[in-house]
Amino acid sequence: MMRTVDRSMDLTASIRHEDGMYWAEVTELPGCFASGDTVTELIEALEEAVSLYLTDSGEGPVATTISTVGLHADRAPQQAA
């Protein structure tokens, strides 16, 4: 029986908004990225991407939850005029 790893990690995701979509890459996990049409979809996809990345790296099944998301006002998507 496989056991799910339960531990806390602090990871940084760089979030971008381009061409009407959001995408992010995790700084500490090279090649780990996700995208979504909304921030909510992005967060769900990012949780799955981190879990898969860590599972593939030999960590075993990993429960992943993103608990803090900060969007900086100076980086917010521009509204079309």
Secondary structure, DSSP 8 states (H G I E B T S, - for coil): ----B-------EEEEEETTEEEEEETTSTT-EEEESSHHHHHHHHHHHHHHHHIIIII-SB----------GGGS-----
